[in-house]
Amino acid sequence: MDIEVLRLPHAAGLPLPSYQTALAAGMDLVAAIAADTPLTLAAGERALVPTGIALAIPAGVEGQIRPRSGLALTHGITVLNAPGTIDADYRGEVQVILVNFGAKPFVVTRGSRIAQLVFTHAVRAAMREVTTLSETPRGVAGFGSTGTGRERPAD
């Protein structure tokens, strides 16, 4: 799949999203912030971080912004609305909502790899109102109910 990418002026000299290994599912997104103005996220703080790119995603495809596992494990840095969605009709700058759930301040510098970008098919559904739903063994059992023995017994 080809994705058109527009590099915005404040991303000059930064790498475009790319896969870091031959079988990686996600492309790394980098921070397009000024080199002389790093962003410090205090513990518990969140910020909208620009990536300096805009995308033309084909119809039927969704871009997903996901956390980087190393940042999450080592520093408690994650994407607040993970996964963030980039719709096929959006043409603005891709930005990442980073949050620091760690105990120490975290510094984002120009070119820091801050998130992953994954593309997936987006299925569109039509809602059809009904008066009842089909039965399943789980039924209406909700959060934490599977595997606990609280499922409805089979008929």
C-alpha positions as CSV (number, residue, x, y, z in Angstrom):
1,M,0.0,0.0,0.0
2,D,1.3,3.4,-0.9
3,I,0.7,6.3,1.5
4,E,1.3,9.9,0.4
5,V,3.2,11.9,3.0
6,L,3.7,15.6,3.1
7,R,6.7,16.8,5.1
8,L,5.8,20.1,6.8
9,P,8.4,22.9,7.1
10,H,9.1,22.3,10.8
11,A,10.1,18.6,10.0
12,A,12.9,19.6,7.6
13,G,15.8,17.2,8.1
14,L,13.8,14.7,10.1
15,P,13.3,11.1,8.9
16,L,9.9,10.1,7.5
17,P,8.1,7.3,9.3
18,S,9.8,4.0,8.6
19,Y,10.0,0.4,9.7
20,Q,13.0,-0.4,11.9
21,T,13.1,-4.1,11.0
22,A,12.0,-6.2,8.1
23,L,9.0,-7.6,9.9
24,A,8.0,-4.7,12.0
25,A,4.2,-3.9,12.0
26,G,4.6,-0.2,13.0
27,M,6.6,2.7,11.6
28,D,8.3,5.0,14.1
29,L,7.0,8.5,14.4
30,V,9.4,11.2,15.6
31,A,8.9,14.5,17.4
32,A,9.1,17.6,15.2
33,I,9.9,20.1,17.9
34,A,12.5,22.8,17.8
35,A,16.0,21.6,18.5
36,D,16.5,24.4,21.0
37,T,13.2,23.8,22.8
38,P,13.0,20.3,24.2
39,L,9.7,19.3,25.7
40,T,9.8,18.1,29.3
41,L,6.8,16.0,30.5
42,A,6.6,16.1,34.3
43,A,5.2,13.0,36.0
44,G,1.4,12.9,35.3
45,E,1.7,15.5,32.5
46,R,0.5,15.1,28.9
47,A,1.3,17.1,25.8
48,L,0.4,17.2,22.1
49,V,3.6,16.5,20.2
50,P,3.8,17.4,16.5
51,T,5.4,14.9,14.0
52,G,5.7,17.4,11.1
53,I,3.9,15.2,8.6
54,A,0.5,15.0,7.0
55,L,-0.8,11.9,5.3
56,A,-3.2,10.9,2.5
57,I,-4.5,7.6,3.7
58,P,-6.6,5.6,1.2
59,A,-10.3,5.0,1.7
60,G,-11.0,1.9,3.8
61,V,-7.7,2.3,5.7
62,E,-7.1,3.6,9.2
63,G,-3.8,4.9,10.6
64,Q,-3.3,3.9,14.3
65,I,-0.9,5.8,16.6
66,R,0.3,3.4,19.2
67,P,2.8,3.6,22.1
68,R,6.4,2.4,21.8
69,S,6.8,-0.5,24.2
70,G,10.3,0.5,25.3
71,L,9.2,4.0,26.3
72,A,6.3,2.6,28.2
73,L,8.4,0.0,30.1
74,T,11.4,2.1,30.8
75,H,9.9,5.5,31.4
76,G,6.1,5.1,31.7
77,I,5.6,7.2,28.5
78,T,2.5,6.2,26.5
79,V,0.0,7.5,24.0
80,L,-2.9,8.7,26.0
81,N,-5.7,7.8,23.6
82,A,-4.1,4.6,22.4
83,P,-4.6,3.7,19.7
84,G,-5.1,7.1,18.3
85,T,-7.0,7.1,14.9
86,I,-6.1,8.9,11.8
87,D,-9.1,8.8,9.5
88,A,-8.7,8.5,5.7
89,D,-10.2,11.9,5.1
90,Y,-7.9,13.8,7.6
91,R,-5.2,15.8,5.9
92,G,-3.8,17.8,8.9
93,E,-0.6,17.3,10.8
94,V,-0.3,14.0,12.6
95,Q,0.2,14.7,16.3
96,V,0.7,12.4,19.3
97,I,-0.8,12.8,22.7
98,L,2.0,11.7,25.0
99,V,1.5,11.2,28.7
100,N,4.1,10.5,31.4
101,F,2.8,7.9,33.8
102,G,6.4,7.5,35.2
103,A,7.7,8.9,38.4
104,K,10.4,11.2,36.8
105,P,10.2,14.0,34.2
106,F,10.8,12.8,30.7
107,V,12.5,14.9,28.0
108,V,11.4,14.8,24.4
109,T,13.9,16.2,21.9
110,R,13.8,16.9,18.2
111,G,13.8,13.6,16.3
112,S,12.9,11.5,19.4
113,R,11.0,8.3,18.4
114,I,7.8,8.9,20.3
115,A,5.2,6.5,18.9
116,Q,4.4,3.9,16.2
117,L,2.2,4.2,13.2
118,V,0.3,1.1,12.1
119,F,-2.1,0.9,9.1
120,T,-5.1,-1.4,9.1
121,H,-8.3,-2.0,7.2
122,A,-11.2,0.0,8.5
123,V,-14.5,-1.8,8.3
124,R,-17.6,0.5,8.0
125,A,-20.8,-0.8,9.5
126,A,-24.4,0.1,9.2
127,M,-26.4,0.2,12.4
128,R,-29.8,-1.7,12.2
129,E,-32.0,-1.3,15.2
130,V,-33.7,-4.5,16.5
131,T,-35.9,-5.4,19.5
132,T,-33.7,-8.3,20.7
133,L,-30.2,-9.6,20.2
134,S,-29.1,-13.2,19.5
135,E,-28.2,-15.3,22.5
136,T,-24.6,-16.3,23.4
137,P,-23.2,-18.3,26.3
138,R,-21.8,-15.1,27.8
139,G,-24.9,-13.1,27.5
140,V,-24.8,-9.8,29.4
141,A,-21.9,-10.7,31.7
142,G,-19.6,-7.8,31.5
143,F,-16.1,-6.6,32.6
144,G,-13.9,-9.4,34.0
145,S,-16.6,-12.1,33.5
146,T,-15.0,-14.4,31.0
147,G,-13.0,-17.3,32.4
148,T,-14.4,-16.8,35.9
149,G,-17.1,-19.4,35.8
150,R,-19.8,-16.7,35.8
151,E,-20.7,-17.3,32.2
152,R,-24.2,-18.4,31.6
153,P,-24.5,-22.2,31.6
154,A,-25.0,-23.9,28.2
155,D,-28.6,-24.9,27.5
